[in-house]
Amino acid sequence: MASEHHRQVQFVLLLTLGLNLLVVVIKAGVGFMTGSLSLLADALHSVTDSVNNILGLFTNRLAAPGPDRDHPYGHHKYEAIGALGIAAFLGITCFEIMRGAIGRLITPGDPLKINSIDLWLLLIVLGINIYVAFYERSVGKRLGSQILIADAYHTMSDIWITLVVLAGLIGVRFFNLQWLDVVLALPVAVLVLRSSWIVLKSNLPWLVDEIAIAPEAIHQVVTSVPGVINCHDIASRGLLGRQIFVDMHLVVDATDVATAHQITEAVENRLAERYAPIRVTIHVEPPNYQSPQITYGSDTQNL
């Protein structure tokens, strides 16, 4: 099942890589022929799309294997690292766009010459970007792939950038508003920066082991299992829908190992029904175990 998941992710990344390379060729070709700063900046942004696909293929290959001797918790974080790489590329693109626009404002270049063929080529590019963004996001949500979802956000920003550039070139073509090519390049940087923040915010919790499930919620589920007296020292990490790891101490109503084992199995099954995929580590304690940590109240929110 896991190998099939990663094969599907790899297929999507290969398909979008081919389409993004086509977009780069069109944008760069038209940009060099017309001398459009905004279009060349847009082509740079599309180059990062292709680099992100390559990065995604690399990280997806690393994330594919299950747990092994060197990685007993699996390889899932490789996808999050790849997504953060995408955020870094977005930030670099934002800087390059702003630097180029400010430079052109200070030192204007030669007047742009835009024809109808250039505009039609950009419309084709826009259609490709729309297809890639929605297709990649749809498959990413279905497969639960952070790398596809992050890359879809990146491509979505490319759609807005292309629309802005197209509007500017239409103004240059029909109204000779040469300044539009430079001025409209600045909102492009803002859109890229926003996409970078979205990707960063959605992947940092996984990498810094932020809490995945409130301990009170886990406590409520666990104590509903027959034979469980209480639980404490609950910790969780991971991402819901991808992989959750939970550690806890469990006080059970059992005097023999076999009964205690049955209760812990029931606890693991109950948590899996609610939060799968999940991996639970339980430290079993006898029914007479005493500790101030086994109750929940206003002073135990950090358990």
N, C-alpha and C positions, 0 to 999 in steps of 0.2 A: 504493500500500500504506500509506504513511504517512498520507495523507488519510483512508483508511478507518479506520485505527487511531484517529485523533482524532475522527472522527464517532461511533464506538462509545463512546468515553469521554464525549463530549458527551451522547449519548443517556442513558447511565447517570446522569450528573450531573443531567440534567433530570428524570428519573424520581424519583430519590431526593430532589431538591429539593421536588417536589410532595408526596411522602410525609412528608418532614420538616416541611413547613409544616402539614400536617394534624395531625401529632403536637403541634406547638407550640400550635395552636388548642385541642386537647383538654386538654392539660396546663394551659395558662394558664387556660382556662375553669373547670376543676375546682378549680384552685389558688385562684383569686379567690373562688369560691363557698364553699369550705371554709375558707380562710385558712391552708392548709397551707404552712409555710415550706419544707419539703423538696420539695414538689411544685412550688412556684414556682421554687425553685432548679433543679429538674430541667427546668422549662420554659425557664429561661435557658440551660441546657446545650443544649437542643434548638434554641434560637434560633441558637446558634453552629453547630449542624449545618447549618442553612439558609444561614447566612452562608458557611460553608465550601464548600457546594455552589456558591454564586455565585462565590466566589473561585476554586474549581476550574474553573468554566466560563471565567472570565476568563483564568487562566493556561494552560488547555488551548488556548484560542484563540491565545494568544501563542506557545505551544510548537509549534503545528501546522506553520508553514512550515519548509521545509528551509533549508539554508545560503543566505545571500545576501551582498551586498556588505558590509553593516554587521555581519553575524553569520556569518563564514565557518566557524565551528565548529557552526552550527546553533543551535536555541533550546531545547535539552533542559533547561537549568537552570531555565527558568521553572517547570516542574512541581515541581522541588525547592524553589524559593522559595515556591510555593503551599503545599507540604506544611509548610514551616516556619511559614507564616502560620497553618495549622491548629494547630500546636503552641503558637503564641502565644495563640490563642483559648482553647485548653484551659487554659493557665496563668491567663488572666483569669477563666475560669469557676471554677477552683479557688479563687481568691482571693475571689470573690463568695460562693461557697457557705460558706466558712469564716467570712467576716465576718458573714453573715446568721445563721449558727448560733450564733456567740458572742454576737451582739447579743440573740438570743432567750433565751439562757441567763441573761443579765444582767437583761433586762427581759421577763418572760413576757407573751405576748399573751392574747387571748381564747381560751377552750377551742374545740377543733376539733369540727366536726359532720360526720361522714362517713356516707354512706348506701351501700346496695348498688350503686346506679347508678354512683356515683363509682368503686367498685372494678372494676366491669365495664368501664368506659371505660378504666381503666388497663391492664386485661388486653388490650384491643384495641390500645392503644399499644405494649404489650410485643410483641405479635405483629408489628406493623409494623416495629419496630426490629430484631427478629430477622431478618426477611426482608431488610431493607435491608442489614444488616451482612454477612450471608453471601453475598448476591447481589453486592454491591459488591466484596467481597474476592475472590470467585471470578473475576469479570470482570477485576479489577485484576491478578491473577496471570496470567491468560491473556493479557492484552494487555501486561503489563509496565509498567503505569501506576502510578507512585509516588503520584500524586494520589488515585487511587481506593483504593489500599491504605491510605494514610494516613487517608483519610476513613472507611474501613471500621473502622479501629482506634478512631476517634472514636465512631462509632456503636456499636461493641462496648462501649465504656465507658458509653454511654447505656443499654444493656440492663441492665448491673449497677446503674446508678443507679436505673432504674425498678424493679428488683426490690427494692432497699433501701427505696425510698419506699413501694412497695406493702406490704412487710412492716410498715413503721411505721404506715401507715394502717389496716391490718388490726388491729394492736394497739390503735389508738385506737378503731376502730369496735366491736370486740367486747369489749375489756378496759379501755377508757377510760384507756389508758396515754398520757397527753398528752405526756409527756417523750420518747417514742420519736420523734416527728416532728422534734425538735431533735437528739437524740443521734445518730440514724441519718443525719443530714445530714453529719456529720463524715467517716465512711468514704467518702462520695461524693467528697469533696475529694481523698482519697488515691487513689481510682481514676482521677480525672481527671488528677491529677499524674503517675501512672504512664503513662497513655496519651500525655501530652505528651512524656515522656522517650523513649518508644519511637519516636515520630514524629521527634523531634529527632535521636536517635542514628542512625536509618536514612537520613537525608538530608544530614547535615553532610559526610560523606566526599565527596559529589559537589560540594558548593559550595566546599570548601577544597582541592580537587584532591588528595585523599589517594591513595596508591598503589592501583592497581586490580589489578595482577598482579605477583607477585614477579618481579624481573628474572632470577633464576636459572631460573624456569620458562620465561620467554620465551627465554632463552639456550639452553635445552635444545631447545626446539621449532625455533628458527632454525638452530642448528648441525646439525640432522638433514637439512637441505635440501642436496642435492648442489651443490657449487660454493661453499659458504659455509665460510670458514676460521675466522672468529670474529666476535663482535659485542661492543660495549661502549657505555658511556654510555646505558644503557637507562632510559627513563622512561615511566611509564604513568599515566593518570588516567581517571576516568569510573566507570561502574557496569557490572558484568558483566550481560549480558542486555539492557541499555539502549543504551549506546554507550561504546566504549573508544577512547582515543587513545593511540598508542604512538610514541615517537621513539627512534631508535637509530642508532649508527654500525656499518656492516657492512663487514667485510673479506672481499672476494670473490676467488676464483681466476679472474680474467679480465684480459685485456690489452687488450680493446676495449670500447667503450661498449655495443654490441649484446648481447654476452654478459653483461656486468654487469647490463644491464636485464632480461634473461631470468631471472637469478638473483634479483634483487629482486622480480620478479613472482611467482616461485615462493615466496619468503618470505612475501609478502603473502597469497597464497592459502593457505599452510599455517597462518598465524596466523588467517585468517578461518575456516578449518575448525574451529579449536579455540575461538576466542573471539568469533565474529561476534555482533552487528555491531561492526566495528573499523575504524579509520582509522589507517594506518601511514605515518609519515614516516621515510625512510631516507637517511642520508648514506653514500655509497659510498666505500670506501677500497681502494687497490691491494693485491695479495697480499704485498708486501714491507713493508707498514705496520708500524711498531714503536711500542708504547705499553705502559706498565705497567698500563693500565686494561683490557686485553682478556682478563684471566684472572679467575676467580672463586675466592675463598677467604675465610678468616675476616676479612681486612682489607678486603674489598670488598663488604660487605653493603649499603652505602648507594648502590651504583651504580644 
